[in-house]
Amino acid sequence: MHIRLVSVLVSVVLIACVPLAARAQAFETKAKQVYLIDAETGTVLFAKDENAPVPPASLAKLMTMEVVFDAIRKNELTLDTEFPVSEHAWRTGGAPSGTSTMFAALKSRVRVVDLVQGVTVQLANDACIILGEGMTGSEEAFARRMTGRARELGLTASVFHNATGLPDPENKTTMHDMALLAQHIQANYPDLFKYYSQTEFEWNKILQRNRTPLISANIGVDGFATGFAEGFGFGMVATMQKDGRRVFLALNGLTTDKERVEETRKILDWSMTAFERRRLFEAGETVGEASVYGGAVSHVPLVTPNAVDVLVPVNNPERLSAKVVYRWPLAMPVEAGKQAGTLKIWSGERLLREVPVETNAAVGQGSLSTRAMDALQELLFFWL
């Protein structure tokens, strides 16, 4: 049987008493690329050219840390594991490099816990290379692992050719990918994420302060990193937790470090004051129906397994629309509680949130005549 993706099978227009979305999109920023999401609801609060490819610069170190954190979780290494400092790591990212460094001495050995803090606090290039070489044998092999891991996480636009983000024409990412990566790190490695919030790190009698300037501003920012790429400007990835809410922001394309700090703070402050939370669907609420092929009934209800909340602007709200997308028709057997598609919530042409929908009932096989009629209907559909 041929399967075809039908992009709009059920359309649900939210009623006027559920105003939502984000005319907050009218908010203006000097940043050229921005992606801002609410952690709990997944609502996209602001987006501006978020899929434009840009060099990650030091923002690549978020991917470096994700690979390291994942390896720690899988017991491939521990925080007490020691790795040697190669000449490549020392020259490329150490004291002779003139770049951000934790000053690891050539031919010494450094514990993973110190290397992790070197990266999360100081954005140390030598620490990135030492970790990469120690885990995979070479920085090149580690960069391939970074790209592969990005694909596993659904970060389809990111490519890494080194562990540091130092200039390389093949390095690329998007602010969309960076914000989602930051959210993944914070949610999945809470015991290791804490290193990002350190205001300073002392190692080998050298005190180094956190290079993410808003960490020490006491406004709720507790991670992540900054970056700069020639021709593409200054960028930052940051997360803020305040009044029971957490947001993730990735932005790029600012002209100065001062402007980067100012715009980041402005956007984060706005994200915490310009929105309020609204519930659109309760857990188990029917949001549409899916056609069933060869079943005892022709349709099965689709429900949201969890309550669906979004953040809406306090002022100037807009109506939302929602569409259920699934592969038409559902094939037998149909079991209850199985994911069958996705509920996509839109504000105008902008996608705010995607939520899985599940079948609300099991469907038994239909009679021979029912199956014959379904086959005829499908044949006519594809001919048309």
N, C-alpha and C positions, 0 to 999 in steps of 0.2 A: 504494500500500500504506500502510495506517495504521501509524504508529509510536507506540509507547507506552513510557513510561519505567517499567520494572519496578524497584522500589527494592531488592528483595532477590532476586537470582537465584542467587547462590552464597553459602553461609554457611560460614565457616571458623572453627572454635573452636580457639584456640591451646591446645596441650597444656600440662599442668601444669608441665612443666619449663621453660616460657617464661613465668615470672611477670612481669607487667608492669603498669605504668600508674601510677596515681598516687593512692594513698591519701594521697599528699602533698596531695591536695585537702583533707585534714583540717587542714592548716596554716591558721592564723588571722592576719588582718591588720586593722588599723583602716581601711584604705582601703575605699571603697565600691565602686569599680570597679577591676578588675585584669586584665591579660592578660600572661602570661609564657611565652615560647617559647624553645626551644633552637634555635640557628641552624643547625647542621649537619643534625640529624635532623628538625627541624620539629616535634618533640614539644611538645605543649602541657603545660607543667609546672604551671601554675596558672591558673584562670579564675574570676572572680567578677563577675557582672553586666557582662561585658565588652562587651555590645551595647547597653547603656543609652546613649541620646543625651545628650551633655553639651556645653556650650560649650567650644570648644577653647582659648580664651584664647591665650596665647603659643605653645601647642603647634601652632597653625596655621602657625607659621613653619617647621615641618618641610616642610609642603606648599609654602610659598613657595620654600624652598631647592630642593626637588625640581624645581620648574618651572625655576628658574634653572640648576641643574646640567644638566638635560636640554637646555636651550637651548645651554649651553656645549658639551656633547657633540655637538650637531647643528650646531655652528659658526654659530649665530645671533648669538652675541656671544662675546667673549673676556674674560679676566680684566683686560685692559688697556682695554677699552671704558669710556668715561666717560659718565655720565648727569648731567643738571642737577638741582639741588635746587629744586623748585617751592615756592611759598608753601603749597600744601596739605600737602606733605610736611613742611615746616618747622613749620607750626602744629599739625598733627595728631600728628606723631611726633617733632618736633625739640625744641629747647630750651624753647619756650614751652608745650609740652604737659604737662610734669610727669610724663611717662612714660619708659620705658626708651628711651634715645637715644644716638646716637654723636655728637651735636652738629654735624651737617653744617650749614654756613652757607648761609643763603638766597642763591640765585642763583649758588652755586658749582657746580663740577663734581667728581664723585667717581668714582674708578675702581671697576669691578665687584669686583676683588679686595678692596678696602677695604670695600665694602658687604657682601660675603659675610662677611667677618670681623666686621663690625658686627652682623650677624644671628646668626651661629653662636656668638659669644662673648658679646656684650652684649644679644642679643635686641632690637636697636635697631629701634624702630618707624619712624623716619625712613628708615632703610636699606631696609626692606621696601617702603615707598611709593615711594621713588626708583627701586628696581629695577622695581617694577610699572609705574610711569608710563613709565619709559624703554623697557621692552620692549613695552608694548601701547598706550601713549598715555594710559591712565587707570587708576586703581586698580580701578575697577569692572570694566573689561575684563579686567584681570589676575586678579581674583577669579573671574570666569567661567572663565578658563583654568585656574585652580587646581582648580575643581570638575570641569571636563572631564577634566583630567589624573588626578584621583582616580578617576574612573570607568574610565579606561583601565587603571589599576593594580588595579582590582577593589575599590576602597574605596567600597563602595556606600552607606555611611551618612554620609559626610562631605559637608558643604556649606559653602562659604566665600563670604562677602559682602564681605570686605576682605582685604588682604594681611598684616595685623598680628595678627588675632585680638582686636583691641579690641572692646568690647561691641557686639553686633549681634544682634537676636533671631533672625536667620536662620542665624547661624553654629552649626554642630553637627558633632560627630564622636563616635567611640566609642573606648574603649581598645583594642579589637580592631583597628580601622583604624590607630590611631597606632603600635601595635607593629609591624604589618606594613609601614607606611610607613618606620619607622626601619630595619627590616631591609632593605628595598629600597634605601634611600639608602646604607647601609654596604656592601652587596654590589655595587652598580652604579656607585658613584662613589668608589672608594678614594682617588683623588688629590685629591678635594675634601672627602671626609669628614674628612680630617686636620684641617681647620680647627676642627672641633668639639672637638678635644682640647686646644686651646690654653688654658693657664691664664689668660693675659691677652693684651690686644691694645692696642698704643699707636698712635694715629692723631691727626694734627694736634696733637701734644704733649699729648694726653690719654690717660692710662693707664686702661684698663677691664678689670676682672677677670671671669672667666667666671662667668655667673649660674647655671650648673649646679654646685652646691657639691661634689658628689662627684668632680668632675674632678681637683681638687687633693688628694684624699685618698689617692692612691697605692694604691688597692685594685683597679685594673683597669678602672674606668669611664672611657671615652673619648668619650662623647657621651650625651645630646643636649640636652634643653631642659626648662624648667619653665614652669608656668602657674598662674594663679589667676583664678577666676570667682566673682563675688559670688553667694552662695547655693549654690554647687556645690563650693567649697573649693579646696584646693591640689592640683595634679597635677604629675606628672613623667614624662618618657620618658627611659629610660637604657639603655645597653648596656654590658655588662661582658665583658671577655676575661680568662680566668684558667685556667692549667694546660691550655692547648690547647682550651678550650671558650669559646664566646661565647653569651650569652643577651641577649634583648631584653625589656624590661619597660615597660609603660605602666600607670600607676595614677592614681587621682583620688579626690577626696572627703575629703582630710585636713583637719583643722581649723586647723593652724598650719604655718608653714614648718619649724619644728623637728620636728614630727611627720612631715612629708613626708620629710625627710632620714632620720630614724630608720627609718621603715617601708621606704623604698626600700633602704636598706642592709641591713636585716634580711632582706628578700625575696631580694635578690641573693646575700647570703651563704648563705642556705638553698638557693638554686638550685644552688650550686656544691658543696654537701656532702651533700645528701639523695638524690642520684641516681647511678646507674651505668648504663653503656651496655650494651644487649643487642641481638643480631642476631636478627631474626625470620625473614627470608627472604634467601637468597642471590640474587645477580644471575642472572636467567634461570630462577629456580625457579617451577614451576607453582603457581598459587594458586587456580585454578578453571578452569571451561570456559564457553564462550559458545555458545549455539545459533546455527546458521547457517541462513539461509533460502535454499532452492534450491541447496544445495551438494552436492558428491559425498559429503561426510560430514556428519553432523548436528551435530557439535560441533567446536570448535577450542580448544586449550589457551590459557590466558591466563597470562602470566608478568610478573614485575616486571623491568624493564630494568636496574635497579640494585639493589644490596643494600639491604634495608630494616632500618634500625636505629631503636630508640627508647630513650629514657631511662626507667629504672624506679626506683622508690624503693628505697633500700637496706633500709629497714625496712617491714614490713607490705605486701608486694606483693599485687596482685590479679591474677586472670586477665584476659586480654583476649579480645575477639572481633573478627573481621574480616569484612567483607562486600564482595563485588565487585558493583559497580553498573554496568550498561550498558544500552543501548537494545536491547530484545529484538524480534526476533532480528537478528543481524548480516546485512546485505544483501550480496549478491554485487556485485562480486568481493571476496574476502577476501585481502588481501596479508599476508605475514609481516612482523612488526616494526612494525605500525601500531597506534597507541593505540586501544583499543576500550572502555575504561571506567576505573573508579577503584576502587582498593582502599581501603576506609575502615576504620581501626583504632579501636576503641572501648574505653573502660573504663567499664563500666556504660552509662549514657546519655550519657556525655561523649565527644565526638569528639576523639581525640588527634592523628591524622595522616591525610592523604589522599595516596595514591601512585598514579600512572598505571600501568595494566597494558596490555600489548601482546599481539597475536596471535603465537603461536609457530610458525605454519605458514600456508602459503597453501592456499586451498581452491578447487578448480575447480568449474565448474558441474555440477550433477547431471543425471541423466536426466530425461526428461519425466515419468515416473511419480513420481520423487522430488520434483520441483517441485510436482506436483499434490497429493501428500500433505502437503507443507509448507504449501501454500495452504489446504488443508482444515483442518489443525491450527491455523493462525492464525485462520481464520474461527471455528472452534469456541471458541478461547480468548477472543476478543472477545465472542462471544455469551454465554459464561459469565460 
